[in-house]
Amino acid sequence: MAETFEEKLRQFREYVKKMKSYEEAIGVLYWDLRTGAPKKGVESRSAVIGTLSAELFKMAVSDQMGEYLDYFSVPDHQQKLDPVNRKIVSELKKEYDRNKKIPPEKYEAYVVLTAQSASVWEEAKQKSDFSMFRPYLEKIVAANLEFVGFWGYEGHKYNTFLDMYEPGMTVDQLDKVFAELRDNLVPLLDHVRQSPHQPDTSFLRGTFDKERQKTFSLFILRELGYDFEAGRLDESAHPFATGLNPGDVRITTRFLPDDVASALFSTIHECGHALYEQNIAKELVGTPLCTGTSMGIHESQSRLWENMIGRSRAFWTRYYGDLQKLFPETLSDVPLERFYKAINAAKPSLIRVEADELTYNLHIMIRYEIEKALLEETVRVADLPEFWNEKYRAYLGVTPSNDAEGVLQDIHWSEGLFGYFPSYSLGNMYAAQLDHAMRKQISDLDGRIIAGDFAPIREWLAERVHRHGKLLTPSEIIVQATGEPLNPAYLVRYLETKYADIYALSR
């Protein structure tokens, strides 16, 4: 007796749910690996992650998956699917077509390699020794060059990697967007550097008790609406968020004893990611749609909360007194306005995660150009430290004194995440556009922030961005939320307005 359409769909959804179960288990293991797993257990833990990832990979490219996708891709069957199931099929087919081209044994070896390399990177960064990490990165780059040979590409090898994080994005588009940002922001940065009204930032550096920093981070997370019954805060070498499901979204931060601002803004940044994942519609749980639609949209949420809200004058009007009470020895004599200008000071720096809003995109452009060069094979991994330093001299006028503050500062390459970095700049642009639309639709937004009322912001974002998960494309979300496609002008306008105020620039 032939299976009915409904029975076939039920079996397919069960199969997909099993895959998501593997994915969630792997997510927990990765989180544990990066938040405190014993050093001697890294090799074994990496092997376990490799085994489970290989099983997941096999399911994604199995004959059974191929059969399901063929069945539901038949026009008559496709028409019977509701929008959620139709999108599940299209997402899995895209992954299937790409992954089917990679031999399973190569994929398993790659997963083990990246799991190990992330731990080696952490140690190499601590010791500021690129030579420790170099052989792992060489293998990762070689593997990705081999993979793109399997996948194929149009125009530029990098386009294939970009599409994994921001579907539809190309080198040509990015080159154009980055040029537009550079043409507008570099002159603004020049005006800022020449202004006689330079903020005093000296008080941000000092001795800040780690436990008190943690107390404030936890307090701010609760204020913003992060659900601790659906998450937790831990420490890691590089802050990150792990969304296992909407009921378990974990974040980490990094507390620096000599910097009161670093952990705070890292925490708010990761909170933005977490609020996205915690508010995805329940109907998408157990499907590949239960995640952010793209890394650019995901970054828009973290950057909006970190910068447009977390660095705003309104936010600190509300919370500066609370911070002063925790660190009276340093901040009691520092007025609010002085603090506000200090946390928004624009100055070329070495560390991306600590860069100001104005110079941040230049850090991204450097990484973007390095990744393109690695994939074009015009620069060798062995030459990266000096190549990196040259870029920093050219773009920002600063030179790293060691590998830790230079080429080893980010975890991304140790995990093979080529094509990821541009999403940060795209996120800045999306965030500015969403912020502009939100301020038009929510009356007296700054007044609500001063009152500590973030519910309207969370609800606005949840309705227009979060709940959709991956059901809608980035462009569909932006157009529906703001009424127009991505427009970099909103980021330029936001930065020009903000820095003209802080640095008393004539406009």
C-alpha positions, 0 to 999 in steps of 0.5 A: 500500500502506497504511503500517503502524502501526510505519512511521508511528510510526518516521516520527513519531519521526524527525520529532520527532528532527529538531525536537529537533536544531533545538532543540539548535542554537538552544540552543548559539546562545543559550548563545554569545550570553550567554557571550561572543559579540562585541557587533557580532555580536548583531544577526546572531546574533539573526536566525539564532536567529530563522530557526531558531526559525521553522523549528522553529515551522513544524515544530511546527504543520505539516500533517504534525505535525497529521496525525501527532497526529490519527493517534496520537490515534485511540483504537485507535492510542493504545492501541498506544503505549507510555507514552513515545510516548503522552506524546510525542503528548500533549505535542506535541498540547498545544503544537500546539493552542497554537502553531497559534493564533499566525501564524508571522511573529508568532512569528519576529518575537517570537523576534528581539525577545527575542534582541535584548532580552536583550542590550539588557537586559544593557547597560541593567543595566550602565548602570543605565538602564531607559529603554534597555530600556523600548521592548523590554519594551513590545513584549514585553508587548504581544506576550504580551497579543496571544498570550494573546488567540490562546490564550484563558484561563480565570479569569485571563490569567496562568493561561495563562502559569503553565501553561507552566511549572507545568502545572495551576497557577492564580492562585487556587492561588498566591494561597492558597499565597503567603498561607500562606507569608506568614502563617507566614514574616513573623512568623518574620522579625520574631522573627529581626530582633528577636533579639539574636543577629545573625550577623556577616556583615562578613567575607563582603564584601572582596576575593576573587580571581576566579581563586581563586573559580573554582578553588573553584567547579570543585572543589565542582562535582566534589565534588557529582558534576557530570559535566565530560565532559557539561558545562562552567562559563562566566561570564555576567551572570546565572547559568543552565543550558543542557541540550542533551542529557544528554551536554551540560549547560552552566552559568554563574556570575557572580564578584563580586570583593567577595563570596565567597558569590555565585558559590559559591551560584550555581554550586551552584544551577546544578549542581542544575539540571544534575544533573537534566538529566544524569541523564534516562533515555537512552530519552528523548533526542531527544524532548520528554520529555528535559527537566524536567517543570516549572520548579517541579520543576527549581527544587526541584533547584537549591534543594535543592542550594543551600540544604538541602545547600550552606548546611548545617552538615554541608556546611561542616564538610566544606569550610570548611577548603578555602575558608579555604586559598584565602582565608586573608587574610580567613577564617583567623580566622573559625571555622566556626560564625561562617561558617555563621551568616553565610551563612544570615543573614536580612536584607531585601535588594534582590537576589533572587539574593542573598536569604536563604532566609527572605526569598526568597519575598517577592522572588518575590511582588513579581514575581508581583504585577507580572506579574499587573498587566502582564497585567491592564494596570493598570500600564504598563511606563513606570511599572515602576521606581517600581512596583517600588520601592513593592513593595520598600518595602512587602514588605521595607522597602528601596528600590533606589537605581538601576535595576540593583539594582531593576527591571533585576536579572533577565533573565527579562522580556527573554526574555518569561518571564512566569509563570516566577518563581512556579516559584522559590517552588514549587521551594522548597516541593518541595525542602523536601518532597523533603529531608524524605522523603530524610532519612527514607530515607537513614540519617545523611544529614548524616554522609554529607555531612560525609564528602563522600559525595554519591552516595546523594543523587544516586542517590535524586534520579536514581531518583525525579525526574531519570530520568523527565524529562517522562514524569511530571507534577510531582504524580506525581513528588512523590506517588511520591517523598514519599507525598503531594501538595505541602505548603507546611508542610515549607518552613515547618517547615524554615525555623522549625527552621533559624532558631530554631537560628541566632538562638537563638529560643524555640520 
